[in-house]
């Protein structure tokens, strides 16, 4: 039933994990589809390959931030409306 909602109205992604300042992981609030930011700035499905890339990138980013004396960016789950992204399909 949840995927029917997304097929009609589109996914509503929220940020589920911040990897770096510009790379994030998203999760649909209705059908739990997971997406991530790709190398070109768009979003792609979160495959095992992207999970591994994101974990390595997060580790490198956190090491660099701790070496520079900046606060580490912690993983968090967003609950507010500002970080929702609505991807509504366009019918021609």
ZAKERO-80255 format. One record per residue: residue number from 1; x, y, z of N, C-alpha, C, O in turn. Coordinates in nm, 3 decimals. Layout:
lumti num:NUM	n_x:X	n_y:Y	n_z:Z	ca_x:X	ca_y:Y	ca_z:Z	c_x:X	c_y:Y	c_z:Z	o_x:X	o_y:Y	o_z:Z
...
END
This chain:
lumti num:1	n_x:0.081	n_y:-0.119	n_z:0.000	ca_x:0.000	ca_y:0.000	ca_z:0.000	c_x:0.086	c_y:0.126	c_z:0.000	o_x:0.050	o_y:0.227	o_z:-0.061
lumti num:2	n_x:0.202	n_y:0.120	n_z:0.070	ca_x:0.289	ca_y:0.236	ca_z:0.078	c_x:0.349	c_y:0.271	c_z:-0.058	o_x:0.363	o_y:0.389	o_z:-0.091
lumti num:3	n_x:0.385	n_y:0.172	n_z:-0.138	ca_x:0.445	ca_y:0.200	ca_z:-0.268	c_x:0.342	c_y:0.256	c_z:-0.366	o_x:0.379	o_y:0.326	o_z:-0.461
lumti num:4	n_x:0.215	n_y:0.228	n_z:-0.346	ca_x:0.109	ca_y:0.284	ca_z:-0.431	c_x:0.102	c_y:0.435	c_z:-0.410	o_x:0.087	o_y:0.510	o_z:-0.506
lumti num:5	n_x:0.113	n_y:0.479	n_z:-0.286	ca_x:0.114	ca_y:0.622	ca_z:-0.258	c_x:0.228	c_y:0.691	c_z:-0.333	o_x:0.208	o_y:0.796	o_z:-0.395
lumti num:6	n_x:0.346	n_y:0.633	n_z:-0.327	ca_x:0.463	ca_y:0.692	ca_z:-0.393	c_x:0.451	c_y:0.689	c_z:-0.544	o_x:0.500	o_y:0.779	o_z:-0.612
lumti num:7	n_x:0.386	n_y:0.587	n_z:-0.599	ca_x:0.370	ca_y:0.581	ca_z:-0.744	c_x:0.275	c_y:0.689	c_z:-0.794	o_x:0.289	o_y:0.736	o_z:-0.907
lumti num:8	n_x:0.178	n_y:0.729	n_z:-0.712	ca_x:0.086	ca_y:0.835	ca_z:-0.752	c_x:0.139	c_y:0.975	c_z:-0.722	o_x:0.135	o_y:1.064	o_z:-0.807
lumti num:9	n_x:0.190	n_y:0.994	n_z:-0.600	ca_x:0.227	ca_y:1.127	ca_z:-0.554	c_x:0.377	c_y:1.153	c_z:-0.554	o_x:0.418	o_y:1.267	o_z:-0.534
lumti num:10	n_x:0.458	n_y:1.053	n_z:-0.575	ca_x:0.603	ca_y:1.069	ca_z:-0.570	c_x:0.657	c_y:1.046	c_z:-0.430	o_x:0.584	o_y:1.048	o_z:-0.331
lumti num:11	n_x:0.788	n_y:1.024	n_z:-0.424	ca_x:0.853	ca_y:0.999	ca_z:-0.296	c_x:0.870	c_y:1.129	c_z:-0.219	o_x:0.884	o_y:1.236	o_z:-0.279
lumti num:12	n_x:0.870	n_y:1.119	n_z:-0.088	ca_x:0.903	ca_y:1.231	ca_z:-0.001	c_x:1.024	c_y:1.190	c_z:0.081	o_x:1.010	o_y:1.123	o_z:0.183
lumti num:13	n_x:1.142	n_y:1.230	n_z:0.035	ca_x:1.266	ca_y:1.191	ca_z:0.100	c_x:1.300	c_y:1.287	c_z:0.212	o_x:1.277	o_y:1.408	o_z:0.203
lumti num:14	n_x:1.355	n_y:1.231	n_z:0.320	ca_x:1.410	ca_y:1.311	ca_z:0.427	c_x:1.553	c_y:1.267	c_z:0.448	o_x:1.588	o_y:1.152	o_z:0.420
lumti num:15	n_x:1.637	n_y:1.357	n_z:0.498	ca_x:1.777	ca_y:1.326	ca_z:0.522	c_x:1.785	c_y:1.227	c_z:0.638	o_x:1.738	o_y:1.256	o_z:0.748
lumti num:16	n_x:1.843	n_y:1.111	n_z:0.613	ca_x:1.855	ca_y:1.012	ca_z:0.719	c_x:1.996	c_y:1.007	c_z:0.777	o_x:2.015	o_y:0.965	o_z:0.891
lumti num:17	n_x:2.096	n_y:1.051	n_z:0.697	ca_x:2.233	ca_y:1.047	ca_z:0.746	c_x:2.315	c_y:1.149	c_z:0.669	o_x:2.309	o_y:1.156	o_z:0.546
lumti num:18	n_x:2.393	n_y:1.229	n_z:0.743	ca_x:2.484	ca_y:1.323	ca_z:0.680	c_x:2.621	c_y:1.258	c_z:0.673	o_x:2.677	o_y:1.219	o_z:0.776
lumti num:19	n_x:2.675	n_y:1.245	n_z:0.552	ca_x:2.808	ca_y:1.185	ca_z:0.534	c_x:2.913	c_y:1.295	c_z:0.543	o_x:3.004	o_y:1.286	o_z:0.626
lumti num:20	n_x:2.901	n_y:1.397	n_z:0.459	ca_x:2.986	ca_y:1.516	ca_z:0.463	c_x:2.893	c_y:1.636	c_z:0.452	o_x:2.772	o_y:1.623	o_z:0.466
lumti num:21	n_x:2.953	n_y:1.753	n_z:0.428	ca_x:2.871	ca_y:1.872	ca_z:0.414	c_x:2.783	c_y:1.866	c_z:0.289	o_x:2.674	o_y:1.924	o_z:0.288
lumti num:22	n_x:2.827	n_y:1.797	n_z:0.185	ca_x:2.752	ca_y:1.795	ca_z:0.061	c_x:2.699	c_y:1.657	c_z:0.022	o_x:2.622	o_y:1.648	o_z:-0.073
lumti num:23	n_x:2.736	n_y:1.552	n_z:0.091	ca_x:2.687	ca_y:1.417	ca_z:0.062	c_x:2.596	c_y:1.374	c_z:0.175	o_x:2.633	o_y:1.380	o_z:0.293
lumti num:24	n_x:2.475	n_y:1.330	n_z:0.139	ca_x:2.376	ca_y:1.288	ca_z:0.238	c_x:2.306	c_y:1.161	c_z:0.190	o_x:2.306	o_y:1.130	o_z:0.071
lumti num:25	n_x:2.248	n_y:1.089	n_z:0.282	ca_x:2.163	ca_y:0.975	ca_z:0.249	c_x:2.020	c_y:1.014	c_z:0.281	o_x:1.994	o_y:1.081	o_z:0.381
lumti num:26	n_x:1.928	n_y:0.971	n_z:0.196	ca_x:1.787	ca_y:1.006	ca_z:0.209	c_x:1.704	c_y:0.879	c_z:0.223	o_x:1.745	o_y:0.772	o_z:0.178
lumti num:27	n_x:1.587	n_y:0.892	n_z:0.287	ca_x:1.495	ca_y:0.779	ca_z:0.301	c_x:1.354	c_y:0.832	c_z:0.281	o_x:1.317	o_y:0.936	o_z:0.336
lumti num:28	n_x:1.274	n_y:0.762	n_z:0.201	ca_x:1.135	ca_y:0.801	ca_z:0.176	c_x:1.054	c_y:0.776	c_z:0.302	o_x:1.067	o_y:0.671	o_z:0.366
lumti num:29	n_x:0.971	n_y:0.873	n_z:0.338	ca_x:0.892	ca_y:0.861	ca_z:0.460	c_x:0.779	c_y:0.760	c_z:0.446	o_x:0.727	o_y:0.712	o_z:0.547
lumti num:30	n_x:0.741	n_y:0.725	n_z:0.324	ca_x:0.630	ca_y:0.634	ca_z:0.302	c_x:0.674	c_y:0.490	c_z:0.273	o_x:0.627	o_y:0.397	o_z:0.337
lumti num:31	n_x:0.765	n_y:0.473	n_z:0.177	ca_x:0.801	ca_y:0.337	ca_z:0.135	c_x:0.941	c_y:0.293	c_z:0.177	o_x:0.983	o_y:0.182	o_z:0.145
lumti num:32	n_x:1.014	n_y:0.379	n_z:0.249	ca_x:1.148	ca_y:0.349	ca_z:0.301	c_x:1.251	c_y:0.324	c_z:0.192	o_x:1.350	o_y:0.256	o_z:0.218
lumti num:33	n_x:1.232	n_y:0.378	n_z:0.073	ca_x:1.332	ca_y:0.370	ca_z:-0.032	c_x:1.449	c_y:0.458	c_z:0.007	o_x:1.430	o_y:0.571	o_z:0.052
lumti num:34	n_x:1.571	n_y:0.406	n_z:-0.009	ca_x:1.689	ca_y:0.482	ca_z:0.030	c_x:1.763	c_y:0.533	c_z:-0.093	o_x:1.779	o_y:0.461	o_z:-0.192
lumti num:35	n_x:1.807	n_y:0.659	n_z:-0.086	ca_x:1.881	ca_y:0.723	ca_z:-0.194	c_x:2.002	c_y:0.793	c_z:-0.135	o_x:2.008	o_y:0.815	o_z:-0.014
lumti num:36	n_x:2.098	n_y:0.827	n_z:-0.221	ca_x:2.216	ca_y:0.901	ca_z:-0.177	c_x:2.258	c_y:0.998	c_z:-0.285	o_x:2.215	o_y:0.987	o_z:-0.400
lumti num:37	n_x:2.340	n_y:1.093	n_z:-0.248	ca_x:2.393	ca_y:1.190	ca_z:-0.343	c_x:2.502	c_y:1.121	c_z:-0.425	o_x:2.590	o_y:1.055	o_z:-0.368
lumti num:38	n_x:2.497	n_y:1.136	n_z:-0.557	ca_x:2.600	ca_y:1.076	ca_z:-0.641	c_x:2.710	c_y:1.178	c_z:-0.672	o_x:2.707	o_y:1.290	o_z:-0.621
lumti num:39	n_x:2.807	n_y:1.139	n_z:-0.754	ca_x:2.921	ca_y:1.224	ca_z:-0.785	c_x:2.887	c_y:1.349	c_z:-0.863	o_x:2.964	o_y:1.445	o_z:-0.860
lumti num:40	n_x:2.775	n_y:1.351	n_z:-0.931	ca_x:2.737	ca_y:1.467	ca_z:-1.011	c_x:2.640	c_y:1.559	c_z:-0.938	o_x:2.593	o_y:1.657	o_z:-0.995
lumti num:41	n_x:2.610	n_y:1.529	n_z:-0.813	ca_x:2.522	ca_y:1.614	ca_z:-0.734	c_x:2.376	c_y:1.572	c_z:-0.737	o_x:2.295	o_y:1.630	o_z:-0.665
lumti num:42	n_x:2.340	n_y:1.474	n_z:-0.819	ca_x:2.203	ca_y:1.424	ca_z:-0.822	c_x:2.186	c_y:1.317	c_z:-0.716	o_x:2.274	o_y:1.296	o_z:-0.632
lumti num:43	n_x:2.071	n_y:1.248	n_z:-0.718	ca_x:2.052	ca_y:1.139	ca_z:-0.623	c_x:2.040	c_y:1.007	c_z:-0.699	o_x:1.987	o_y:1.002	o_z:-0.810
lumti num:44	n_x:2.089	n_y:0.903	n_z:-0.636	ca_x:2.089	ca_y:0.768	ca_z:-0.691	c_x:2.043	c_y:0.671	c_z:-0.584	o_x:2.052	o_y:0.702	o_z:-0.465
lumti num:45	n_x:1.993	n_y:0.554	n_z:-0.625	ca_x:1.956	ca_y:0.453	ca_z:-0.524	c_x:2.076	c_y:0.413	c_z:-0.440	o_x:2.188	o_y:0.405	o_z:-0.491
lumti num:46	n_x:2.055	n_y:0.386	n_z:-0.313	ca_x:2.161	ca_y:0.350	ca_z:-0.221	c_x:2.191	c_y:0.200	c_z:-0.235	o_x:2.127	o_y:0.117	o_z:-0.170
lumti num:47	n_x:2.287	n_y:0.168	n_z:-0.320	ca_x:2.329	ca_y:0.031	ca_z:-0.344	c_x:2.441	c_y:-0.005	c_z:-0.247	o_x:2.495	o_y:0.084	o_z:-0.181
lumti num:48	n_x:2.477	n_y:-0.133	n_z:-0.237	ca_x:2.590	ca_y:-0.170	ca_z:-0.150	c_x:2.720	c_y:-0.097	c_z:-0.189	o_x:2.801	o_y:-0.065	o_z:-0.102
lumti num:49	n_x:2.739	n_y:-0.072	n_z:-0.317	ca_x:2.857	ca_y:0.001	ca_z:-0.362	c_x:2.858	c_y:0.143	c_z:-0.306	o_x:2.961	o_y:0.189	o_z:-0.257
lumti num:50	n_x:2.744	n_y:0.213	n_z:-0.313	ca_x:2.735	ca_y:0.348	ca_z:-0.260	c_x:2.743	c_y:0.349	c_z:-0.108	o_x:2.797	o_y:0.443	o_z:-0.050
lumti num:51	n_x:2.692	n_y:0.244	n_z:-0.041	ca_x:2.704	ca_y:0.235	ca_z:0.106	c_x:2.850	c_y:0.229	c_z:0.147	o_x:2.892	o_y:0.295	o_z:0.242
lumti num:52	n_x:2.928	n_y:0.148	n_z:0.074	ca_x:3.070	ca_y:0.136	ca_z:0.104	c_x:3.144	c_y:0.267	c_z:0.076	o_x:3.227	o_y:0.309	o_z:0.156
lumti num:53	n_x:3.113	n_y:0.330	n_z:-0.036	ca_x:3.174	ca_y:0.459	ca_z:-0.070	c_x:3.142	c_y:0.562	c_z:0.037	o_x:3.230	o_y:0.636	o_z:0.081
lumti num:54	n_x:3.016	n_y:0.568	n_z:0.080	ca_x:2.976	ca_y:0.665	ca_z:0.181	c_x:3.043	c_y:0.640	c_z:0.315	o_x:3.081	o_y:0.735	o_z:0.384
lumti num:55	n_x:3.060	n_y:0.514	n_z:0.353	ca_x:3.123	ca_y:0.485	ca_z:0.482	c_x:3.271	c_y:0.525	c_z:0.480	o_x:3.321	o_y:0.580	o_z:0.579
lumti num:56	n_x:3.340	n_y:0.499	n_z:0.370	ca_x:3.481	ca_y:0.540	ca_z:0.358	c_x:3.492	c_y:0.691	c_z:0.356	o_x:3.578	o_y:0.749	o_z:0.422
lumti num:57	n_x:3.405	n_y:0.756	n_z:0.279	ca_x:3.404	ca_y:0.902	ca_z:0.271	c_x:3.375	c_y:0.965	c_z:0.407	o_x:3.436	o_y:1.066	o_z:0.442
lumti num:58	n_x:3.283	n_y:0.907	n_z:0.483	ca_x:3.251	ca_y:0.959	ca_z:0.615	c_x:3.369	c_y:0.945	c_z:0.709	o_x:3.399	o_y:1.036	o_z:0.787
lumti num:59	n_x:3.437	n_y:0.831	n_z:0.703	ca_x:3.553	ca_y:0.809	ca_z:0.789	c_x:3.664	c_y:0.910	c_z:0.758	o_x:3.724	o_y:0.966	o_z:0.849
lumti num:60	n_x:3.692	n_y:0.932	n_z:0.628	ca_x:3.794	ca_y:1.028	ca_z:0.587	c_x:3.756	c_y:1.169	c_z:0.631	o_x:3.839	o_y:1.243	o_z:0.683
lumti num:61	n_x:3.629	n_y:1.204	n_z:0.611	ca_x:3.582	ca_y:1.338	ca_z:0.648	c_x:3.594	c_y:1.361	c_z:0.799	o_x:3.641	o_y:1.467	o_z:0.841
lumti num:62	n_x:3.553	n_y:1.263	n_z:0.879	ca_x:3.560	ca_y:1.278	ca_z:1.024	c_x:3.704	c_y:1.287	c_z:1.074	o_x:3.733	o_y:1.362	o_z:1.167
lumti num:63	n_x:3.797	n_y:1.210	n_z:1.013	ca_x:3.938	ca_y:1.218	ca_z:1.050	c_x:3.993	c_y:1.357	c_z:1.018	o_x:4.067	o_y:1.415	o_z:1.098
lumti num:64	n_x:3.958	n_y:1.407	n_z:0.902	ca_x:4.006	ca_y:1.539	ca_z:0.863	c_x:3.951	c_y:1.648	c_z:0.954	o_x:4.024	o_y:1.740	o_z:0.992
lumti num:65	n_x:3.824	n_y:1.638	n_z:0.990	ca_x:3.765	ca_y:1.739	ca_z:1.077	c_x:3.827	c_y:1.734	c_z:1.217	o_x:3.848	o_y:1.839	o_z:1.278
lumti num:66	n_x:3.857	n_y:1.615	n_z:1.267	ca_x:3.918	ca_y:1.605	ca_z:1.400	c_x:4.063	c_y:1.655	c_z:1.394	o_x:4.110	o_y:1.714	o_z:1.491
lumti num:67	n_x:4.133	n_y:1.632	n_z:1.284	ca_x:4.270	ca_y:1.680	ca_z:1.270	c_x:4.273	c_y:1.833	c_z:1.263	o_x:4.365	o_y:1.895	o_z:1.315
lumti num:68	n_x:4.173	n_y:1.893	n_z:1.200	ca_x:4.167	ca_y:2.038	ca_z:1.189	c_x:4.111	c_y:2.103	c_z:1.315	o_x:4.111	o_y:2.226	o_z:1.327
lumti num:69	n_x:4.063	n_y:2.022	n_z:1.409	ca_x:4.011	ca_y:2.075	ca_z:1.534	c_x:3.867	c_y:2.121	c_z:1.524	o_x:3.819	o_y:2.190	o_z:1.614
lumti num:70	n_x:3.798	n_y:2.084	n_z:1.418	ca_x:3.658	ca_y:2.119	ca_z:1.403	c_x:3.572	c_y:2.009	c_z:1.460	o_x:3.617	o_y:1.896	o_z:1.478
lumti num:71	n_x:3.447	n_y:2.042	n_z:1.489	ca_x:3.355	ca_y:1.943	ca_z:1.541	c_x:3.327	c_y:1.838	c_z:1.435	o_x:3.313	o_y:1.869	o_z:1.317
lumti num:72	n_x:3.319	n_y:1.714	n_z:1.478	ca_x:3.280	ca_y:1.608	ca_z:1.387	c_x:3.132	c_y:1.622	c_z:1.356	o_x:3.052	o_y:1.663	o_z:1.440
lumti num:73	n_x:3.098	n_y:1.589	n_z:1.234	ca_x:2.958	ca_y:1.592	ca_z:1.196	c_x:2.897	c_y:1.458	c_z:1.235	o_x:2.939	o_y:1.354	o_z:1.185
lumti num:74	n_x:2.801	n_y:1.461	n_z:1.323	ca_x:2.744	ca_y:1.337	ca_z:1.374	c_x:2.629	c_y:1.292	c_z:1.286	o_x:2.560	o_y:1.372	o_z:1.223
lumti num:75	n_x:2.609	n_y:1.161	n_z:1.283	ca_x:2.495	ca_y:1.104	ca_z:1.213	c_x:2.369	c_y:1.134	c_z:1.292	o_x:2.367	o_y:1.119	o_z:1.414
lumti num:76	n_x:2.264	n_y:1.177	n_z:1.224	ca_x:2.141	ca_y:1.209	ca_z:1.292	c_x:2.023	c_y:1.179	c_z:1.202	o_x:2.037	o_y:1.165	o_z:1.081
lumti num:77	n_x:1.910	n_y:1.169	n_z:1.263	ca_x:1.786	ca_y:1.149	ca_z:1.192	c_x:1.704	c_y:1.276	c_z:1.203	o_x:1.679	o_y:1.326	o_z:1.313
lumti num:78	n_x:1.663	n_y:1.328	n_z:1.090	ca_x:1.592	ca_y:1.455	ca_z:1.086	c_x:1.444	c_y:1.430	c_z:1.102	o_x:1.388	o_y:1.341	o_z:1.038
lumti num:79	n_x:1.379	n_y:1.509	n_z:1.186	ca_x:1.237	ca_y:1.495	ca_z:1.208	c_x:1.158	c_y:1.619	c_z:1.168	o_x:1.035	o_y:1.618	o_z:1.175
lumti num:80	n_x:1.227	n_y:1.726	n_z:1.126	ca_x:1.152	ca_y:1.847	ca_z:1.094	c_x:1.117	c_y:1.853	c_z:0.946	o_x:1.174	o_y:1.778	o_z:0.866
lumti num:81	n_x:1.028	n_y:1.938	n_z:0.910	ca_x:0.975	ca_y:1.948	ca_z:0.775	c_x:1.070	c_y:2.016	c_z:0.677	o_x:1.057	o_y:1.997	o_z:0.556
lumti num:82	n_x:1.165	n_y:2.094	n_z:0.725	ca_x:1.251	ca_y:2.171	ca_z:0.636	c_x:1.339	c_y:2.082	c_z:0.549	o_x:1.373	o_y:2.122	o_z:0.438
lumti num:83	n_x:1.376	n_y:1.962	n_z:0.594	ca_x:1.466	ca_y:1.877	ca_z:0.520	c_x:1.395	c_y:1.775	c_z:0.433	o_x:1.459	o_y:1.682	o_z:0.383
lumti num:84	n_x:1.263	n_y:1.788	n_z:0.415	ca_x:1.191	ca_y:1.698	ca_z:0.327	c_x:1.210	c_y:1.740	c_z:0.183	o_x:1.204	o_y:1.859	o_z:0.150
lumti num:85	n_x:1.231	n_y:1.644	n_z:0.097	ca_x:1.244	ca_y:1.670	ca_z:-0.045	c_x:1.131	c_y:1.597	c_z:-0.114	o_x:1.115	o_y:1.477	o_z:-0.095
lumti num:86	n_x:1.053	n_y:1.667	n_z:-0.192	ca_x:0.940	ca_y:1.608	ca_z:-0.261	c_x:0.976	c_y:1.583	c_z:-0.406	o_x:1.005	o_y:1.677	o_z:-0.480
lumti num:87	n_x:0.975	n_y:1.458	n_z:-0.448	ca_x:1.000	ca_y:1.423	ca_z:-0.586	c_x:0.868	c_y:1.374	c_z:-0.647	o_x:0.836	o_y:1.255	o_z:-0.639
lumti num:88	n_x:0.794	n_y:1.462	n_z:-0.705	ca_x:0.666	ca_y:1.431	ca_z:-0.766	c_x:0.689	c_y:1.398	c_z:-0.912	o_x:0.754	o_y:1.475	o_z:-0.983
lumti num:89	n_x:0.637	n_y:1.285	n_z:-0.961	ca_x:0.657	ca_y:1.251	ca_z:-1.102	c_x:0.581	c_y:1.350	c_z:-1.191	o_x:0.471	o_y:1.393	o_z:-1.159
lumti num:90	n_x:0.643	n_y:1.383	n_z:-1.302	ca_x:0.581	ca_y:1.475	ca_z:-1.397	c_x:0.524	c_y:1.394	c_z:-1.513	o_x:0.596	o_y:1.318	o_z:-1.578
lumti num:91	n_x:0.396	n_y:1.410	n_z:-1.537	ca_x:0.330	ca_y:1.337	ca_z:-1.646	c_x:0.321	c_y:1.430	c_z:-1.766	o_x:0.284	o_y:1.546	o_z:-1.753
lumti num:92	n_x:0.356	n_y:1.377	n_z:-1.884	ca_x:0.345	ca_y:1.461	ca_z:-2.004	c_x:0.224	c_y:1.429	c_z:-2.085	o_x:0.200	o_y:1.490	o_z:-2.189
END
